[in-house]
């Protein structure tokens, strides 16, 4: 789905003043340009096939059974852990963790199925792609806890166990509870996923089940009643600043359960387990799979004391204003996969290059809204061909196509492919393309409250073509990504928070350059984005975004204590940041104020002792000098300068 984030095209007026922030920003830039004889620091999260050597080795896999990723046990960027400010492209939220968020870097749409149209809380929750299937020689537990000012608390945990009898299971969960700085800004978000899978020793078949749950209960104050901080007006307590609403709440709940089984057709080989045990193991040449799934999505908005001036045409004469969307799915999926292995003897086999397969999906959907009840069957077929990542070759590729032949998404088409080349640890190059022809989200087409206000649209399908590539040298620690997106029939939300569809095409170009340099314990990490939309002013984003980290790390006391101390700098050019409407759950265009951003400074100390990692963070300390808050969205101030404590502890039984 194309993000509902709307931005404005403009030519920035770059006027620098030699303040402390701009001087330090230039210092970072000079260090990035003139660094020499630097080597990249090791990254424990790099993707590769991991062979467990010790009881402490832990890895996980997602969709590729041959690609294992070691869990991150480093202290690099440990302080970036609050969902929004993270290692990579960041987001803006509405001033409190857990509230609605939108990206500040343009991201091509990746919607491949039916979409409700609500996506403002997606960065906090889980989906099927979030599931990590872990591999460890002993039961593993990891608990994390963040505590900050204004009663900010984030609790995370995971547990998994890979048994010797072929039964693996695990759980991953989070909980956010934060009151925020302003009235009626509290957020209570929670989610988890459970997984279990089993295969016998001969690996003839396997069975698995997944359960995912997300809930977002967020108070919606509709922003400040005015820009009170424009003239350096100060409030003794931010909670006393007048807001537009103190009685509205968005309560979203989503869950998905899946049960599947695969059966492998192929010959058996003899596999030596130990000196006395030999088992027969199936080497699959063809796999047949079936999956049954249930999914429920409920999106509920409730204001117990609605104000007619605030809601306008959506207001109706009742004690409360309520709007609710319910979606339910019962899915069936049958898959066929040709496997790339060939038997070479009674005890050996050889990997082949290609694997291919197809999937048939029949998903029964049932929607219940103020527009009425509407059942439909989304039918789709999907095919893929890709290289076997276990086959030793520097070039790998993958191509997929998905077509919907019935239902709400009838005639949707999604095609994507990539090819990558890897030369040892010196160079990795990847090119990719994505084409999609997709039906708009349900709430973009249909949205009505009980008095009839809203819309019933007949938008055409959105058309997107994205092409790009990446180049990265792990040895040197320098990389770049470039991608260009052409959008047709693009849907955005206008200044009235109502969806509109463009008849003309628009283009978005993004360049991301980065480095990870280190020399004798001193590190300099830089990320710089340049992005420009042309053809319209409905996509609004900062022209230039940068993040920089300068820190020193070392190991003391016979390497039992590992620490890193340093600072971060973030900077965004001015742009017409979006406003937010909690009733429709969307960010929309506003032309009232162009947001300006001073450099944002953080300082941090990250420490690791054996399996315990601790981080102390002073965030957005620029506000202590500036004396007044800055804004993320229109009339939504960013978080105040604050201090935060984070601890994470790993346990192996």
C-alpha positions as CSV (number, residue, x, y, z in Angstrom):
1,X,0.0,0.0,0.0
2,X,1.2,3.5,-0.7
3,X,1.7,5.3,2.5
4,X,-1.0,7.9,3.4
5,X,1.7,10.3,4.3
6,X,1.4,13.5,2.3
7,X,4.2,16.0,1.7
8,X,4.8,19.2,-0.3
9,X,7.4,19.8,-3.0
10,X,9.4,22.9,-2.5
11,X,12.8,24.5,-3.0
12,X,14.4,24.9,0.4
13,X,15.9,28.1,1.6
14,X,19.1,26.9,3.2
15,X,20.3,29.8,5.5
16,X,22.9,28.7,8.0
17,X,23.8,30.6,11.1
18,X,27.0,29.9,13.0
19,X,25.2,28.6,16.1
20,X,26.6,25.8,18.3
21,X,24.4,23.3,16.5
22,X,25.4,24.3,13.0
23,X,29.1,24.4,13.9
24,X,28.9,20.8,15.3
25,X,27.0,19.7,12.2
26,X,29.8,21.0,10.0
27,X,32.3,19.3,12.2
28,X,30.5,16.0,11.7
29,X,30.4,16.6,7.9
30,X,34.1,17.3,7.8
31,X,34.9,14.2,9.7
32,X,32.8,12.1,7.3
33,X,34.5,13.6,4.3
34,X,38.1,13.5,5.4
35,X,38.2,10.3,7.4
36,X,41.0,8.1,6.1
37,X,42.7,4.7,6.9
38,X,39.5,3.6,8.6
39,X,38.0,0.2,8.8
40,X,34.5,-1.0,9.3
41,X,33.4,-2.2,12.7
42,X,32.1,-5.8,13.0
43,X,28.3,-6.1,12.9
44,X,26.8,-9.0,14.7
45,X,23.5,-8.7,12.7
46,X,25.0,-9.3,9.3
47,X,23.1,-12.0,7.3
48,X,24.9,-15.2,6.7
49,X,24.6,-18.9,7.3
50,X,25.5,-19.4,10.9
51,X,27.0,-22.7,12.1
52,X,26.5,-23.1,15.8
53,X,29.8,-23.7,17.6
54,X,29.0,-23.1,21.2
55,X,26.0,-23.3,23.5
56,X,25.8,-19.5,23.5
57,X,25.4,-19.2,19.7
58,X,21.9,-18.1,18.8
59,X,20.5,-17.3,15.3
60,X,17.2,-17.0,13.6
61,X,15.7,-17.3,10.1
62,X,12.7,-15.8,8.4
63,X,11.7,-17.0,4.9
64,X,14.9,-18.5,3.7
65,X,15.8,-21.8,5.4
66,X,19.5,-21.3,4.4
67,X,19.9,-17.8,5.6
68,X,20.6,-17.5,9.4
69,X,21.1,-14.2,11.2
70,X,23.0,-14.0,14.4
71,X,21.1,-12.1,17.2
72,X,22.5,-8.6,17.9
73,X,24.6,-8.8,21.0
74,X,26.6,-5.6,20.3
75,X,26.4,-2.2,22.0
76,X,26.5,-0.2,18.7
77,X,23.4,1.9,18.4
78,X,21.9,0.2,21.5
79,X,20.4,3.5,22.5
80,X,18.2,3.6,19.4
81,X,15.5,1.3,20.7
82,X,12.2,3.1,20.9
83,X,10.6,2.1,17.6
84,X,10.7,5.6,16.1
85,X,14.3,6.7,16.7
86,X,16.2,3.7,15.4
87,X,19.2,2.6,13.4
88,X,18.1,3.5,9.8
89,X,15.2,5.5,8.5
90,X,13.3,7.1,11.3
91,X,9.7,8.2,11.9
92,X,7.9,11.2,13.5
93,X,5.2,10.4,16.0
94,X,2.7,12.7,17.8
95,X,4.9,13.5,20.7
96,X,4.7,10.3,22.6
97,X,5.9,6.8,22.0
98,X,3.0,4.6,21.0
99,X,1.1,7.3,19.2
100,X,0.4,7.6,15.4
101,X,3.6,7.8,13.4
102,X,4.6,8.6,9.8
103,X,8.0,8.2,8.0
104,X,10.2,11.1,7.2
105,X,11.9,9.1,4.4
106,X,9.7,8.2,1.4
107,X,9.0,4.4,1.3
108,X,7.5,2.7,-1.7
109,X,4.3,0.9,-1.0
110,X,4.5,-2.9,-0.4
111,X,0.8,-3.8,0.0
112,X,0.3,-7.2,-1.5
113,X,-3.2,-8.1,-0.2
114,X,-6.4,-6.6,1.0
115,X,-5.7,-3.4,3.1
116,X,-8.1,-1.7,5.6
117,X,-6.5,1.7,5.0
118,X,-5.4,2.2,8.7
119,X,-1.6,2.1,9.1
120,X,-0.6,4.8,11.5
121,X,0.4,2.4,14.3
122,X,2.1,-0.2,12.1
123,X,5.6,0.5,13.2
124,X,4.9,-0.8,16.7
125,X,3.1,-4.0,15.9
126,X,3.9,-7.5,14.5
127,X,2.9,-9.1,11.2
128,X,3.7,-12.4,9.6
129,X,7.0,-11.1,8.2
130,X,8.0,-10.2,11.8
131,X,8.2,-13.8,12.9
132,X,11.7,-15.0,13.6
133,X,12.2,-18.8,13.9
134,X,15.2,-19.2,16.3
135,X,17.8,-21.8,16.4
136,X,19.7,-22.4,19.7
137,X,21.2,-25.3,21.5
138,X,19.6,-24.3,24.8
139,X,16.4,-22.6,25.9
140,X,16.9,-18.8,25.5
141,X,15.2,-15.9,27.2
142,X,15.8,-12.2,26.7
143,X,14.1,-9.4,28.7
144,X,14.3,-5.7,28.0
145,X,13.0,-2.7,29.9
146,X,13.0,1.0,29.1
147,X,12.0,3.6,31.7
148,X,12.0,7.3,31.0
149,X,10.5,10.6,32.1
150,X,6.7,11.2,32.1
151,X,6.1,7.6,33.2
152,X,7.4,6.2,29.9
153,X,7.8,2.4,30.0
154,X,8.5,-0.1,27.3
155,X,8.8,-3.8,28.2
156,X,9.9,-6.4,25.7
157,X,10.7,-10.1,25.9
158,X,11.3,-13.2,23.9
159,X,11.7,-16.9,24.7
160,X,12.4,-19.8,22.4
161,X,13.5,-23.4,22.6
162,X,14.8,-25.7,19.8
163,X,14.4,-29.3,21.1
164,X,16.3,-32.3,20.0
165,X,13.1,-34.2,19.0
166,X,12.3,-31.6,16.2
167,X,9.8,-29.5,18.1
168,X,10.6,-25.8,18.2
169,X,8.6,-23.0,19.9
170,X,8.9,-19.4,20.9
171,X,7.2,-16.2,21.9
172,X,8.1,-12.5,21.3
173,X,6.1,-9.7,23.0
174,X,6.1,-6.0,23.8
175,X,4.2,-3.5,25.9
176,X,4.3,0.3,25.7
177,X,2.8,2.5,28.5
178,X,3.5,6.2,28.4
179,X,1.5,9.2,29.5
180,X,3.2,11.9,27.4
181,X,3.9,15.5,28.3
182,X,0.5,17.0,27.2
183,X,-3.1,16.4,28.3
184,X,-4.8,13.3,27.0
185,X,-1.7,11.9,25.2
186,X,-1.3,8.6,26.9
187,X,-0.6,5.4,24.8
188,X,-1.0,1.8,25.8
189,X,0.2,-0.5,23.0
190,X,0.9,-4.2,23.3
191,X,1.5,-7.2,21.1
192,X,3.0,-10.7,20.8
193,X,3.5,-13.6,18.5
194,X,3.7,-17.3,19.3
195,X,5.1,-19.9,17.1
196,X,5.5,-23.7,17.2
197,X,6.7,-26.1,14.6
198,X,7.5,-29.8,14.5
199,X,9.3,-32.1,12.0
200,X,10.2,-35.8,12.5
201,X,13.8,-37.0,12.3
202,X,13.4,-38.1,8.7
203,X,12.0,-34.7,7.7
204,X,9.3,-36.2,5.5
205,X,6.8,-33.7,6.7
206,X,6.4,-30.7,9.1
207,X,3.6,-28.9,10.8
208,X,3.6,-25.3,12.2
209,X,1.3,-22.8,13.8
210,X,1.6,-19.0,14.4
211,X,-0.5,-16.6,16.5
212,X,-0.1,-12.8,16.3
213,X,-1.8,-10.1,18.3
214,X,-1.6,-6.3,18.4
215,X,-3.6,-3.8,20.3
216,X,-3.3,0.0,20.3
217,X,-5.2,2.0,22.9
218,X,-4.2,5.6,22.3
219,X,-5.8,8.8,23.7
220,X,-6.3,11.4,20.9
221,X,-6.1,15.1,21.9
222,X,-6.2,16.3,18.2
223,X,-3.2,18.5,18.9
224,X,-2.8,21.9,20.6
225,X,-5.4,24.6,20.3
226,X,-2.7,26.9,18.8
227,X,1.0,27.3,18.2
228,X,1.6,28.5,21.8
229,X,5.4,28.2,21.5
230,X,5.8,30.3,18.3
231,X,6.6,33.4,20.4
232,X,8.7,31.7,23.1
233,X,5.6,31.4,25.3
234,X,6.4,29.0,28.2
235,X,4.2,26.9,30.4
236,X,5.2,25.8,33.8
237,X,3.7,22.4,33.1
238,X,3.2,21.1,29.6
239,X,0.1,19.2,30.8
240,X,-1.6,22.6,31.2
241,X,-1.3,23.6,27.6
242,X,-4.8,23.7,26.0
243,X,-5.5,20.8,23.6
244,X,-8.4,20.3,21.2
245,X,-9.8,17.1,22.8
246,X,-9.7,15.3,26.1
247,X,-12.2,12.5,25.6
248,X,-11.4,10.7,22.3
249,X,-9.7,7.3,22.1
250,X,-8.6,5.1,19.2
251,X,-8.7,1.4,20.2
252,X,-7.4,-0.9,17.5
253,X,-7.1,-4.7,17.8
254,X,-5.7,-7.2,15.4
255,X,-5.0,-10.9,15.5
256,X,-4.0,-13.6,13.1
257,X,-3.8,-17.4,13.6
258,X,-2.3,-19.8,11.0
259,X,-2.0,-23.6,10.9
260,X,0.0,-25.2,8.1
261,X,1.6,-28.5,7.0
262,X,4.2,-29.4,4.4
263,X,4.8,-32.8,2.8
264,X,8.1,-33.5,1.1
265,X,8.5,-35.9,-1.9
266,X,12.0,-37.2,-2.5
267,X,14.5,-39.9,-1.9
268,X,16.1,-40.8,1.4
269,X,19.8,-40.8,2.3
270,X,21.6,-42.2,5.3
271,X,22.8,-39.6,7.8
272,X,25.4,-40.3,10.5
273,X,24.2,-38.7,13.8
274,X,27.0,-40.2,16.0
275,X,29.2,-43.2,16.2
276,X,26.3,-45.6,16.7
277,X,23.3,-43.8,15.2
278,X,22.3,-43.6,11.6
279,X,19.0,-42.2,10.4
280,X,17.3,-42.0,7.1
281,X,16.6,-38.4,6.0
282,X,14.4,-37.3,3.1
283,X,16.0,-35.0,0.6
284,X,13.0,-33.2,-0.9
285,X,12.6,-32.7,-4.6
286,X,9.0,-31.5,-4.4
287,X,7.0,-30.0,-1.6
288,X,3.2,-29.7,-1.2
289,X,1.9,-27.4,1.5
290,X,-1.5,-26.3,2.9
291,X,-2.2,-23.5,5.3
292,X,-5.5,-22.4,7.0
293,X,-5.6,-19.0,8.7
294,X,-8.0,-16.8,10.6
295,X,-7.6,-13.0,10.9
296,X,-9.6,-10.4,12.7
297,X,-9.1,-6.6,12.6
298,X,-11.2,-4.1,14.6
299,X,-10.6,-0.4,14.4
300,X,-12.7,1.6,16.9
301,X,-12.8,5.4,17.5
302,X,-14.8,6.7,20.5
303,X,-15.3,10.2,21.8
304,X,-17.6,10.3,24.9
305,X,-18.1,14.1,24.8
306,X,-17.8,15.2,21.1
307,X,-17.5,18.8,20.2
308,X,-19.5,19.9,17.2
309,X,-16.9,22.6,16.3
310,X,-14.1,20.0,16.2
311,X,-15.9,17.3,14.2
312,X,-18.0,19.5,11.8
313,X,-20.0,17.4,9.4
314,X,-19.1,14.2,11.3
315,X,-20.9,15.4,14.4
316,X,-24.3,14.0,15.2
317,X,-26.6,14.7,18.2
318,X,-25.7,11.9,20.5
319,X,-23.9,11.5,23.8
320,X,-20.9,10.0,22.1
321,X,-19.3,9.8,18.6
322,X,-18.4,6.3,17.7
323,X,-17.0,4.8,14.5
324,X,-16.0,1.2,14.1
325,X,-14.7,-1.0,11.3
326,X,-14.5,-4.8,11.6
327,X,-12.8,-7.1,9.2
328,X,-12.6,-10.9,9.4
329,X,-10.8,-13.4,7.1
330,X,-10.8,-17.1,6.8
331,X,-7.9,-18.0,4.5
332,X,-6.9,-21.1,2.6
333,X,-3.5,-21.5,0.8
334,X,-2.1,-24.4,-1.2
335,X,1.6,-24.2,-2.3
336,X,3.8,-26.3,-4.6
337,X,7.6,-26.0,-4.5
338,X,10.3,-27.6,-6.6
339,X,13.3,-28.1,-4.4
340,X,16.9,-27.7,-5.5
341,X,18.6,-30.8,-4.2
342,X,19.8,-33.9,-6.1
343,X,20.9,-37.3,-4.6
344,X,24.4,-38.2,-5.5
345,X,24.8,-41.4,-3.4
346,X,23.0,-43.3,-0.6
347,X,24.5,-40.8,1.9
348,X,25.1,-37.6,0.0
349,X,23.3,-35.0,-2.0
350,X,24.2,-31.9,-4.0
351,X,22.6,-28.5,-4.0
352,X,21.2,-27.2,-7.3
353,X,20.9,-23.5,-8.4
354,X,17.2,-23.0,-9.1
355,X,14.0,-23.4,-7.1
356,X,10.5,-22.5,-8.2
357,X,7.0,-22.7,-7.0
358,X,3.4,-21.5,-6.9
359,X,0.7,-20.6,-4.4
360,X,-3.1,-20.5,-4.7
361,X,-5.0,-18.4,-2.1
362,X,-8.7,-18.3,-1.5
363,X,-9.5,-15.9,1.3
364,X,-13.0,-15.3,2.5
365,X,-13.4,-11.7,3.9
366,X,-16.3,-10.2,5.8
367,X,-16.4,-6.5,6.5
368,X,-18.8,-4.8,8.9
369,X,-18.9,-1.0,8.9
370,X,-21.4,1.9,8.9
371,X,-21.7,1.2,5.2
372,X,-23.2,-2.2,6.0
373,X,-22.0,-5.8,5.7
374,X,-20.0,-6.9,2.8
375,X,-18.6,-10.5,2.2
376,X,-16.2,-11.2,-0.7
377,X,-13.6,-13.9,-1.7
378,X,-10.2,-12.7,-2.6
379,X,-8.7,-15.3,-4.9
380,X,-5.1,-15.0,-6.0
381,X,-2.3,-17.0,-7.6
382,X,1.4,-16.4,-7.0
383,X,4.5,-17.8,-8.7
384,X,8.2,-17.4,-8.0
385,X,11.6,-18.5,-9.2
386,X,14.8,-17.8,-7.3
387,X,18.3,-19.0,-6.8
388,X,19.2,-21.4,-4.0
389,X,21.2,-19.4,-1.4
390,X,22.8,-22.7,-0.4
391,X,24.3,-23.0,-3.8
392,X,27.9,-21.6,-3.9
393,X,27.7,-18.7,-6.4
394,X,28.4,-15.0,-6.0
395,X,25.2,-14.1,-7.9
396,X,21.7,-14.7,-6.5
397,X,18.3,-13.6,-7.8
398,X,14.6,-13.8,-7.1
399,X,11.4,-13.0,-9.0
400,X,7.8,-13.1,-7.9
401,X,4.4,-12.3,-9.4
402,X,1.0,-12.3,-7.7
403,X,-2.4,-11.8,-9.4
404,X,-5.9,-11.5,-7.9
405,X,-8.6,-13.1,-10.0
406,X,-11.6,-12.4,-7.7
407,X,-12.8,-10.3,-4.8
408,X,-12.2,-6.8,-3.6
409,X,-8.7,-6.8,-5.1
410,X,-9.7,-8.4,-8.4
411,X,-7.1,-7.7,-11.2
412,X,-4.5,-6.5,-8.7
413,X,-1.0,-7.3,-9.9
414,X,2.2,-7.2,-7.9
415,X,5.6,-8.1,-9.6
416,X,9.0,-7.8,-7.9
417,X,12.5,-9.0,-8.5
418,X,16.1,-8.5,-7.5
419,X,19.5,-9.7,-8.4
420,X,22.6,-9.3,-6.1
421,X,26.3,-9.9,-6.4
422,X,28.6,-10.5,-3.5
423,X,32.4,-10.5,-3.6
424,X,33.6,-12.0,-0.3
425,X,33.7,-9.2,2.3
426,X,34.7,-6.5,-0.1
427,X,31.5,-5.7,-2.1
428,X,27.8,-6.3,-2.2
429,X,25.7,-5.0,-5.1
430,X,22.0,-5.4,-5.5
431,X,19.4,-4.1,-8.1
432,X,15.7,-4.4,-7.6
433,X,12.4,-3.5,-9.2
434,X,8.8,-3.4,-7.9
435,X,5.6,-3.0,-10.0
436,X,2.2,-2.9,-8.4
437,X,-1.3,-2.3,-9.6
438,X,-3.4,-2.3,-6.5
439,X,-6.9,-1.5,-5.2
440,X,-7.0,1.4,-2.8
441,X,-7.5,0.7,0.9
442,X,-11.0,0.0,2.1
443,X,-11.4,3.2,4.1
444,X,-10.1,5.2,1.1
445,X,-13.0,4.0,-0.9
446,X,-15.7,3.8,1.9
447,X,-15.9,5.8,5.1
448,X,-19.1,6.9,6.8
449,X,-20.2,7.8,10.3
450,X,-23.8,7.1,11.4
451,X,-25.1,10.5,10.3
452,X,-24.0,9.7,6.7
453,X,-21.0,12.1,6.6
454,X,-17.9,10.7,4.9
455,X,-17.4,9.4,1.4
456,X,-18.1,6.6,-1.0
457,X,-15.5,6.8,-3.7
458,X,-14.9,4.9,-6.9
459,X,-11.2,5.4,-7.2
460,X,-9.2,3.5,-9.8
461,X,-6.3,1.3,-9.0
462,X,-3.0,2.8,-7.9
463,X,0.0,2.2,-10.1
464,X,3.5,2.1,-8.8
465,X,6.9,1.4,-10.4
466,X,10.0,1.5,-8.2
467,X,13.5,0.7,-9.4
468,X,16.7,1.0,-7.4
469,X,19.9,-0.5,-6.2
470,X,22.3,-0.7,-3.4
471,X,26.1,-1.0,-3.1
472,X,27.9,-1.7,0.1
473,X,31.5,-2.6,1.1
474,X,31.6,-4.3,4.5
475,X,35.4,-4.2,4.4
476,X,35.5,-0.4,4.0
477,X,32.2,0.4,5.8
478,X,30.7,2.6,3.0
479,X,27.4,2.1,1.2
480,X,24.7,3.8,-0.8
481,X,21.1,3.2,-2.0
482,X,19.3,4.9,-4.9
483,X,15.7,4.4,-5.9
484,X,13.1,6.1,-8.0
485,X,9.3,5.7,-7.8
486,X,6.8,6.6,-10.4
487,X,3.2,6.9,-9.1
488,X,0.0,7.1,-11.0
489,X,-3.6,7.4,-9.6
490,X,-1.9,8.3,-6.3
491,X,-4.3,8.7,-3.4
492,X,-3.7,11.4,-0.7
493,X,-5.7,13.1,2.0
494,X,-6.4,16.8,1.3
495,X,-6.6,19.7,3.8
496,X,-10.1,18.5,4.8
497,X,-8.7,15.1,5.7
498,X,-10.6,13.5,2.8
499,X,-9.0,11.2,0.2
500,X,-8.4,12.4,-3.4
501,X,-6.9,10.7,-6.3
502,X,-4.4,12.4,-8.7
503,X,-5.0,12.1,-12.4
504,X,-1.4,13.0,-13.3
505,X,1.7,11.0,-12.6
506,X,4.3,12.0,-10.0
507,X,7.9,11.0,-9.3
508,X,9.9,10.5,-6.1
509,X,13.7,10.2,-6.1
510,X,15.6,9.1,-3.0
511,X,19.4,8.8,-2.4
512,X,20.8,7.4,0.8
513,X,24.6,7.4,1.5
514,X,26.1,6.0,4.7
515,X,29.3,4.9,6.3
516,X,30.4,2.9,9.4
517,X,33.9,4.0,10.2
518,X,36.1,3.0,13.2
519,X,39.8,3.5,14.1
520,X,41.3,2.5,17.5
521,X,37.9,2.6,19.2
522,X,36.7,5.8,17.7
523,X,33.6,5.5,15.6
524,X,31.9,7.8,13.1
525,X,28.6,6.6,11.7
526,X,26.8,8.8,9.2
527,X,23.5,8.5,7.3
528,X,22.4,11.1,4.7
529,X,19.2,11.1,2.7
530,X,18.3,13.3,-0.2
531,X,14.7,13.0,-1.5
532,X,12.7,15.0,-4.0
533,X,9.1,14.7,-5.3
534,X,8.2,16.2,-8.7
535,X,5.0,16.5,-10.6
536,X,2.8,17.6,-7.7
537,X,2.9,19.0,-4.2
538,X,0.8,16.3,-2.4
539,X,3.9,14.4,-1.3
540,X,5.6,16.4,1.4
541,X,8.8,15.4,2.9
542,X,12.1,17.1,4.0
543,X,14.5,17.5,1.1
544,X,17.5,16.6,3.3
545,X,17.7,14.3,6.3
546,X,20.9,13.3,8.2
547,X,21.9,11.3,11.2
548,X,25.4,11.2,12.7
549,X,27.0,9.3,15.6
550,X,30.4,10.0,17.1
551,X,31.4,7.7,19.9
552,X,34.3,5.8,21.5
553,X,34.1,2.2,22.5
554,X,36.5,-0.1,24.4
555,X,36.8,-3.2,26.5
556,X,38.2,-3.2,30.0
557,X,38.9,-5.7,32.8
558,X,40.0,-8.5,30.6
559,X,37.3,-7.6,28.1
560,X,34.6,-8.4,30.6
561,X,33.3,-4.8,30.4
562,X,32.4,-3.3,27.0
563,X,31.3,0.3,26.8
564,X,30.6,3.0,24.2
565,X,30.1,6.7,25.0
566,X,29.2,9.4,22.5
567,X,26.6,11.6,20.9
568,X,24.1,11.7,18.1
569,X,23.1,14.5,15.8
570,X,19.9,14.5,13.6
571,X,18.9,17.3,11.2
572,X,15.9,17.8,8.9
573,X,15.2,20.6,6.5
574,X,12.0,22.6,6.8
575,X,8.8,21.3,5.2
576,X,5.0,21.4,5.6
577,X,4.7,18.5,8.0
578,X,1.4,16.8,8.0
579,X,-1.6,17.3,10.3
580,X,-3.4,14.3,11.8
581,X,-7.1,13.5,12.0
582,X,-7.8,10.8,14.7
583,X,-11.3,10.0,13.5
584,X,-10.3,9.0,10.0
585,X,-6.9,7.8,11.3
586,X,-4.9,9.6,8.6
587,X,-2.2,12.2,8.2
588,X,-3.3,14.9,5.8
589,X,-2.1,18.0,4.0
590,X,-1.8,21.4,5.8
591,X,-0.6,24.7,4.5
592,X,-0.9,26.8,7.7
593,X,2.7,26.4,8.9
594,X,6.0,25.3,7.5
595,X,7.9,23.4,10.2
596,X,11.5,24.3,10.9
597,X,13.8,22.0,12.8
598,X,16.9,22.8,14.8
599,X,19.7,20.1,15.1
600,X,18.6,17.5,17.6
601,X,21.4,16.3,20.0
602,X,21.5,13.1,22.0
603,X,24.2,11.8,24.3
604,X,24.5,8.2,25.4
605,X,26.5,5.6,27.3
606,X,26.1,2.0,26.3
607,X,27.6,-0.8,28.6
608,X,27.8,-4.5,28.3
609,X,28.8,-7.0,31.1
610,X,28.6,-10.6,29.9
611,X,24.9,-11.0,28.9
612,X,23.6,-7.7,30.4
613,X,23.5,-4.6,28.3
614,X,22.6,-1.2,29.7
615,X,22.0,2.2,27.9
616,X,21.7,5.7,29.4
617,X,20.3,8.2,26.9
618,X,19.8,12.0,27.1
619,X,17.5,12.7,24.1
620,X,16.7,15.9,22.3
621,X,18.9,18.0,24.6
622,X,18.7,20.8,22.0
623,X,15.5,21.9,23.7
624,X,17.4,22.6,26.9
625,X,19.3,25.3,25.0
626,X,16.5,26.4,22.7
627,X,14.1,26.8,25.6
628,X,10.9,25.8,23.7
629,X,9.7,22.6,22.0
630,X,9.7,21.9,18.3
631,X,7.0,20.1,16.4
632,X,6.7,16.8,14.6
633,X,3.3,17.0,13.0
634,X,1.2,20.2,12.7
635,X,0.3,21.3,16.3
636,X,1.8,18.2,17.7
637,X,5.0,19.1,19.7
638,X,7.9,16.6,19.7
639,X,8.9,14.9,23.0
640,X,10.6,17.2,25.5
641,X,14.2,16.8,26.4
642,X,14.4,13.7,28.5
643,X,16.6,11.0,30.0
644,X,16.0,7.3,29.6
645,X,17.4,4.1,31.1
646,X,17.4,0.8,29.1
647,X,18.5,-2.6,30.2
648,X,18.3,-5.9,28.4
649,X,19.4,-9.3,29.8
650,X,19.9,-12.6,28.1
651,X,19.5,-15.9,29.8
652,X,20.5,-19.4,28.6
653,X,19.4,-22.4,30.7
